[in-house]
Amino acid sequence: MVGRFGVKWCKKDLMGLFKTGGFVGEYHHNIDDKGRLTIPSQWRPKADSEDNAFLALPSPGGYVTVYPPKMIAQLEERISQISIGDIEGQRAIEALMAMAHSFSCDKQGRINLNDKLIRHAKIAKGAVLLGKLSTFSIYGEEVYAAMQTETAVDPEAQAAVFKRFGL
């Protein structure tokens, strides 16, 4: 198959993309009585797969960003570049990692987030999972609803951002 920009793709290539990411769409899920959240089936690796390792980090916007193994490796590489003499950088990483949570999905595709992340994202009963291709975000339902009403998408601003990144 030839894509829009003349790049040749085969079904195997596309399947490989979605094994290591390919988080797209918006999903609304409830937290169960044991505090578990179900990940959309399209996003789940096999329970016994090496791809079944995720890292959840707080994001400044009041939500949680979830990184799959491929992105964890990139994040680890970037963090390792922060000099031990960079006190501000080291403190920022310490604060970030103090709230971090690593997890895997169980056989039903459920995860548990730690209490710090649940409080950070203001997740009560329901959560919104929003795909961002290489990562996904988890919002508390009320926070997500407020964000949707506050920030209307300006097509010109969106086009400028896409242009800036060559999209």
Buried (B, 14 or more C-beta within 10 A) or exposed (E): EEEEEEEEEEEEEEEEEEBEBBBBEEBEBEBEEEBBBBBBEEBBBEEEEEBBBBBBBBBEEBBBBBBBBEBBEEBEEEBEEEEEEEEEBBEEBEEEEEBBBEBEBBEEBBBBBBEBBBEBBBBEEBBBBBBEEBBBBBBBBEBBEBBEEEEEEEEEEEEEEEEEEEE
